[in-house]
Amino acid sequence: MRGYISVFRVPKEGASVAEYEDAVMVGPPPVGEGDFAGHRLWAAVADGASEAMLAGRWAVDLVTRFTNAPLSADLATVLADAVEGWAAGEEAYIAGREASGRPIQWYEEDGLSRGAFATIVGLRLVDAVRGYSEEGGFDVWAIGDSCLFQVRDDKVLTAFPIEDAAAFDTSPDLVPSRPNDFSLVSQRIGHLRGRWRSGDVFYLATDALAHWFLAAATAGAQPWRPLRDLGTKDGDDFSTWVAKGRSAGHLRNDDTTLLRIDIH
């Protein structure tokens, strides 16, 4: 498998980069942005729920664990490990605040006790045979409204886990860092298995961008085309493109993240 990995992200309008609460990662390490050649590729995008404390940290933890997980681990296993490790991460955060002279305040304690929440979509691509195949299989898992789109020959081959823009709402399923019953979390995991081949492009996007993509596709447009051109001489830079979309009312003002994987 050979390809090119591009990552685009911008915080909501009026927010700083430090307030960005999405997360994106590719692996297994040391895979990063740019040219890629290997027998497998893991990729994930997560969207931390802004209403909760440490949402951005939770989103980062989820994508990090997914892209470092072994082939035998599905998303349920990854999430269970993340939940089990959350207490230690939270303790480290509290200790860091105290060490920096900014201890947790009384009004933050309730937020910490409730935990953090996020959506996630994770993709695994594997060669059909070892030796840089031009085709292979993939698995994609998701909870919530972060989405994956597979485009081939200028057509959307796969839209997951949401296929209709009308299905987006303000209460998506979320992964909690402190679930009362983890079995209820695992039951909400969607899973799809498919095939990829050379020339395919995968787009992993958080909800604002995913909603725009599906709405545009339903209206007969080809939303993958401007996303395909991002970062090239023919396209806008991502922050400019997002600003135009927000100004025109096409994109909701939210942290906006795109991971694009071009398979060569």
JOVEN-V532658 format. One record per residue. N is the residue number from 1. RES is the residue in three letters. PSI is psi in whole degrees, -180 to 180 (NA if undefined). OMEGA is omega in degrees with one decimal (999 if undefined). Layout:
N|RES|PSI|OMEGA, N|RES|PSI|OMEGA
This chain:
1|MET|130|176.3, 2|ARG|148|-179.2, 3|GLY|-168|-179.9, 4|TYR|133|-176.2, 5|ILE|128|179.4, 6|SER|136|179.4, 7|VAL|131|179.7, 8|PHE|135|-179.9, 9|ARG|146|177.6, 10|VAL|137|178.7, 11|PRO|167|177.0, 12|LYS|152|-179.5, 13|GLU|133|-178.8, 14|GLY|-6|179.3, 15|ALA|156|178.4, 16|SER|168|176.7, 17|VAL|-35|179.5, 18|ALA|-21|-179.1, 19|GLU|-1|177.9, 20|TYR|130|-173.9, 21|GLU|12|168.4, 22|ASP|171|175.1, 23|ALA|148|-179.9, 24|VAL|142|-180.0, 25|MET|151|173.6, 26|VAL|155|-178.3, 27|GLY|-165|-3.3, 28|PRO|153|-179.7, 29|PRO|143|14.6, 30|PRO|31|-179.1, 31|VAL|137|177.4, 32|GLY|-157|179.0, 33|GLU|157|176.7, 34|GLY|-158|-177.8, 35|ASP|142|-179.7, 36|PHE|140|172.9, 37|ALA|122|-178.1, 38|GLY|178|-177.1, 39|HIS|-12|179.7, 40|ARG|156|-179.0, 41|LEU|127|175.0, 42|TRP|140|179.7, 43|ALA|143|-178.9, 44|ALA|148|174.1, 45|VAL|136|178.8, 46|ALA|154|-178.4, 47|ASP|108|179.0, 48|GLY|136|-180.0, 49|ALA|117|-171.8, 50|SER|-22|-177.3, 51|GLU|-15|-175.9, 52|ALA|150|174.1, 53|MET|148|175.4, 54|LEU|26|-179.5, 55|ALA|-42|179.6, 56|GLY|-40|177.8, 57|ARG|-40|179.2, 58|TRP|-42|178.1, 59|ALA|-44|178.6, 60|VAL|-42|179.9, 61|ASP|-42|-178.1, 62|LEU|-48|-177.5, 63|VAL|-33|178.6, 64|THR|-46|-179.9, 65|ARG|-39|179.9, 66|PHE|-46|-174.9, 67|THR|-8|175.3, 68|ASN|-3|-175.1, 69|ALA|151|176.6, 70|PRO|165|-178.8, 71|LEU|-29|-176.9, 72|SER|-14|-175.0, 73|ALA|124|174.6, 74|ASP|-178|-176.0, 75|LEU|-35|179.1, 76|ALA|-41|178.5, 77|THR|-42|179.2, 78|VAL|-46|-178.0, 79|LEU|-38|177.8, 80|ALA|-42|177.3, 81|ASP|-39|179.9, 82|ALA|-43|178.3, 83|VAL|-44|-179.8, 84|GLU|-33|-177.5, 85|GLY|-3|-173.7, 86|TRP|-40|-177.0, 87|ALA|-42|-179.9, 88|ALA|-40|178.2, 89|GLY|-38|178.3, 90|GLU|-42|177.8, 91|GLU|-40|178.2, 92|ALA|-38|177.9, 93|TYR|-45|180.0, 94|ILE|-43|178.6, 95|ALA|-38|178.4, 96|GLY|-40|176.6, 97|ARG|-43|179.9, 98|GLU|-41|-179.1, 99|ALA|-29|-179.3, 100|SER|5|179.3, 101|GLY|19|178.8, 102|ARG|66|-176.9, 103|PRO|158|178.5, 104|ILE|132|179.5, 105|GLN|161|-176.1, 106|TRP|-35|-177.3, 107|TYR|-8|176.7, 108|GLU|-15|-173.7, 109|GLU|-39|179.9, 110|ASP|-40|178.1, 111|GLY|-41|177.8, 112|LEU|-39|-177.4, 113|SER|-30|179.3, 114|ARG|-24|-179.1, 115|GLY|-175|-178.5, 116|ALA|164|-176.7, 117|PHE|150|179.1, 118|ALA|157|166.8, 119|THR|162|177.8, 120|ILE|144|167.0, 121|VAL|131|-177.2, 122|GLY|138|-175.7, 123|LEU|139|171.6, 124|ARG|121|176.7, 125|LEU|135|-179.0, 126|VAL|137|176.6, 127|ASP|149|175.8, 128|ALA|-40|175.9, 129|VAL|155|177.2, 130|ARG|137|179.0, 131|GLY|41|174.4, 132|TYR|67|177.0, 133|SER|165|172.3, 134|GLU|12|176.1, 135|GLU|165|180.0, 136|GLY|-165|-178.3, 137|GLY|162|174.3, 138|PHE|155|170.4, 139|ASP|140|176.2, 140|VAL|135|178.2, 141|TRP|154|177.8, 142|ALA|150|164.3, 143|ILE|124|177.3, 144|GLY|-153|-170.9, 145|ASP|18|163.8, 146|SER|136|-166.1, 147|CYS|160|172.7, 148|LEU|140|173.3, 149|PHE|131|175.3, 150|GLN|121|-177.8, 151|VAL|132|179.0, 152|ARG|131|177.4, 153|ASP|44|177.9, 154|ASP|33|175.0, 155|LYS|146|175.1, 156|VAL|112|-179.1, 157|LEU|-36|-177.8, 158|THR|133|169.6, 159|ALA|121|-172.0, 160|PHE|139|1.5, 161|PRO|-2|-178.4, 162|ILE|133|-178.4, 163|GLU|-11|-174.4, 164|ASP|127|-178.8, 165|ALA|-28|-179.2, 166|ALA|-15|-178.8, 167|ALA|-12|177.4, 168|PHE|138|175.0, 169|ASP|-173|-175.8, 170|THR|3|-178.2, 171|SER|65|178.8, 172|PRO|160|170.8, 173|ASP|144|-177.6, 174|LEU|154|172.7, 175|VAL|114|179.3, 176|PRO|146|177.1, 177|SER|-17|179.2, 178|ARG|67|-178.3, 179|PRO|143|174.0, 180|ASN|-32|-179.1, 181|ASP|104|-175.2, 182|PHE|-26|179.6, 183|SER|-31|177.9, 184|LEU|-32|176.3, 185|VAL|-49|-177.0, 186|SER|-31|178.7, 187|GLN|-21|-178.4, 188|ARG|0|179.7, 189|ILE|125|172.8, 190|GLY|146|-178.4, 191|HIS|137|177.6, 192|LEU|139|177.3, 193|ARG|138|-178.2, 194|GLY|-170|-179.8, 195|ARG|146|174.2, 196|TRP|160|173.2, 197|ARG|166|179.5, 198|SER|135|-178.0, 199|GLY|-16|177.4, 200|ASP|152|172.1, 201|VAL|130|176.2, 202|PHE|135|176.2, 203|TYR|122|173.2, 204|LEU|126|-171.0, 205|ALA|147|171.8, 206|THR|174|-160.7, 207|ASP|-41|-177.2, 208|ALA|-45|-179.5, 209|LEU|-39|179.4, 210|ALA|-41|178.1, 211|HIS|-45|177.5, 212|TRP|-44|-177.4, 213|PHE|-51|-176.9, 214|LEU|-39|178.1, 215|ALA|-42|179.9, 216|ALA|-42|179.8, 217|ALA|-39|178.9, 218|THR|-33|-179.8, 219|ALA|1|177.1, 220|GLY|4|178.3, 221|ALA|177|177.4, 222|GLN|79|-172.4, 223|PRO|-19|178.4, 224|TRP|-21|-176.6, 225|ARG|-51|176.5, 226|PRO|-32|177.9, 227|LEU|-34|177.2, 228|ARG|-32|-176.2, 229|ASP|-10|179.8, 230|LEU|136|178.6, 231|GLY|5|177.0, 232|THR|172|179.9, 233|LYS|-19|-178.1, 234|ASP|-6|-174.6, 235|GLY|164|174.8, 236|ASP|162|164.7, 237|ASP|159|-169.5, 238|PHE|-43|-178.1, 239|SER|-38|177.7, 240|THR|-44|-179.9, 241|TRP|-44|179.0, 242|VAL|-43|179.7, 243|ALA|-41|177.6, 244|LYS|-43|-179.8, 245|GLY|-40|177.5, 246|ARG|-44|-178.8, 247|SER|-37|-179.4, 248|ALA|-7|-179.8, 249|GLY|11|-179.7, 250|HIS|-29|-177.6, 251|LEU|130|175.6, 252|ARG|144|-180.0, 253|ASN|99|-179.4, 254|ASP|163|169.5, 255|ASP|133|-173.0, 256|THR|124|-173.1, 257|THR|138|177.3, 258|LEU|131|170.2, 259|LEU|118|-178.7, 260|ARG|131|179.2, 261|ILE|109|177.7, 262|ASP|117|178.7, 263|ILE|123|-177.6, 264|HIS|NA|999
